[in-house]
Amino acid sequence: MTQRLTLRLLPLLLAGSLLQADTLTDLKTALTRLNGQEALKASMDYAFWSKQGDDKKPIITEGKATTLVEDGPQGLKMSWNRALIQTASLEAKLQAKDPEKKGTTRRAIEALKAIDVSEYLNGAEELLRTLEQSQLLEEKGETWQGKPAKLLQFKLIPKLSKQDQKYVKEMEATAKVWVGADGMPLAAETQVHTKGRALLVISFEQQQKETYQFTRVGNRLVVTHHTKENSGSGGGERGQSKSVVTVNLS
């Protein structure tokens, strides 16, 4: 009886497995098509916050910056408000006199690197790279911000360099992708937890969580919101950091 029941259920199990595989395959196919170079304009806001040291005397640093961006067949252009540049220049002068001064505006400007900005405006490629290093665990129906969606959950299998392999002893990484009714990704989330040892005596532990929101613009997948949160400890020190990028399309 058990064997007959198993044989009857086998086609249903295979059908479910194929459905999941097709959903993921369709998502990857859709992403490969989102490689457009249409002209696009936006402003990009970056803000960061970090906390170092113990709770009694923490060192807290925070700053923000905004850049105007244009991307298209001629390439990527970034421009900065004159007042913002002057603030960063003033910070450099103050730091030269007092190294304890924090160049927060300067740090925010430096964080908005051209390659990162380009990937925000063309998010399909990075999402594809993540999917290529993952194993599908589950698919289920869900809503995202009130919209019907499919939630794909993955185990991430990131490739580490030989140098990193020497230090990282444990790693647990997962990802989630919400796919809309039109087959386009709506949002994604990754979480990575690592433990290891450096210089034989210094143990460390780190947790990182990233969330993404997407929108389709013509033949592009644009990351409209990205949050990265880090926390870790090692060598008797603890730290936390958070950064938020918001892309405002014109």
N, C-alpha and C positions, 0 to 999 in steps of 0.2 A: 504493500500500500504506500509506504513511504517513497519507494522508488518511482511508482506511477505518479505520485503527487509532484515529485521533483521534476519529472519529465514534462508534466503539464505546465509547471511554472517556468520552465526554462525559456520558452519563447518570449514570455512576458519580461523576464529578467534581461534577455538579450535586447529586446525592443527598448527597454529603459536605458540600457547602456548605449545603444546606438543613438538614441535621442539626445543624450548628454553629449556624445561625441560630435553629433551634427551641430548642436548649438555652439559648441566651442569652435568647431571648424568654420561655421558661418561667421562667427565673430572675428576670427583671424582673417578671413577673406575680406570682410567689410573693412577692417583696419588697413589692409594692404592697398585698398582703393582710395583711402583718404590721404593722398599725397599731393594735394593741390598746391599751387603757387599763386592763387588769386591774390590781388592786392588787399591788404588788411591793415587797419589802423586801430590802435588801442592805447590806453594808459595802463601802466602796470605798477601797482602798489606793493611795496615790500616792507614788512615790519618784523622785528625780532626782539626777543627777550631771553635773557640768560641769568642764571643764578649759580654762583660758585661758592664753595665753603659750607660751613655748618650753619644751622638755623640761628645761632646766637649772633654771629657777625657775617651774614651773607654779603657777597658782592653781587649786586644786581646791575645789569646793563641792558639798556633797551634803546632802540632807534628805528627810524623809518626813512623811506625815500620813495620817490615816484619818478618813473621815466616814461616818456612818450615813445611809442614804437610804431614803425611801419615795416611791413614785410610784403614782398611780392617778387615778380620775375627778376627785378634788378638787385635783389638782396635785402638784407636787414639793415634798418637804420634805427638808431636810438638817440634821443635828445634829452637834455636835462635843463631844468629851470636854473637861471643864472643865480638866483638867491640860494638855491641848494648847493651849488658849486662853491659859492662864497662861504657858506657855513662850513663846508668840509675843509676849505682852505684855512679858515680861522682855527678849526680844531687842530690841524696839523701844527700851526704856530704855537698854540697853547701846549700841545704835547711836547714840543721841543723844549719848552721851558720847564714843564712839569710832567714827567712820564706817567703820573697817576691819573692825569686827565684822560677821559675816554673819548675817542673819536667815533662816536656812535653814527653820525650821519655818513662819515667817510666809510665806515664799515658796511653800512646799508647799501651805499652806492656800489662798493666793490662786490657785494653779494649778487648783484644783478648782472651776471656775466652774459655776454652775447650768446654763447652756446646754450645756456639755460633758458634765456628768453626765447630763442628759436624753438626749443623743445616745448615750451608752453604753448606756442602758437601752432605747433605741429606735433600734437601729443600722441598720435597714433603709433609712431615708431617706437617710442619708449614703452608704451603699453604692450606692444607686440613682443619686445625684448623680455618683458616680465613674464608674459604668457609662455614664451619658449623655455623659460627656466622653472616651469611649474607643473604640478600634477593635479588634475581635476579630482576633487574629493566628493563634491556634492553639487546638485543643482536643484533649486526649488523656486516656486512662485512666491513673489513678495511684492510689496509696494515700496517705492522710493519717492519721498516727498509727495505722496498722494498719487503717484503715477504707477500703473501696473508694470511690473518688471520681473525679470528672472535673476536670481542671485546665484552666481557661480562661486564656489569656494575652492581654494587651491592650497596645496602644500608647495611652498617655494623651495627650489633646490638651487640656490645661487652658487656660482663657481667662484672659489677663492683662489687668490694667487698663492704661490708656494710660500711667500713671506707670511701672509695671513694665516695659512694653515699651521704654521709653527706656533702661533699664539692662540688661535681660537680652538677651544676644546669642545665646546657645546654650542649648537646653534639650532634654534627653532624659528621657522619663518612661515607665515601664512599670508594669503591674499584673498580679497573678495572683489568681485566685479558685478555691478548691477547693470543689466542690459535691458534697454527699453523695448517696447512693442515693435519698433521699427528695426530692431537688431543693432542699434547703435549703443555704445556704452554711455551710461548716465553718470556713474561714479565708481570709484575704486578705493580700496583701503589695503595697506600692507602693514604687517607687524613683524618685527624681528627682535629676537631675544638671544644675546650671545654671552658666553662666559669663557674666560681664558686666563692665561698667565703670560706676563711679559718679563723678560730679564730674569727668569727662573723664580723670582721671589714675589713679584707684584701681581696679585690676582685682580681681575677686573670683571665687571658685569655691566652690560649695557642693554637698554631697551629703546626701540625706535618705532614710532607709529607715524604713518603718513596717510593722509586722505586727499582725494582728488575729486573734483567735479568737472564734467565735460559738457561742451555744447558743439554741435556741428555747424560750421560756417562754410557753405559751399562744399568744397572737397577737402576741408580741413577738419581735424578734431582739435578744438582749442581747450586747454585746461583753464577754466575760469576761476578756479579756487584750489589752492594747494596749502595744506597745513602739515608741518613736520614737527614732531615732538620727540625729544631725546632726554633720557635720564640715565645716569650711570655712576659707578663708584669704582675706585681703584687707588691703591697706594695711600689709603687713608683720606682721600678726597672724594667729595660728592658734587655732582653738578646736574643742572637741568637746563634745557633750552627749548625754545619754540619759535618757529618762523611761519609767517603767513604771507602768501602771494595771492593777490586778487587782480584779475585781468578784466578791465572794463572796456568792452568793445565800442568803437565809435559808430 
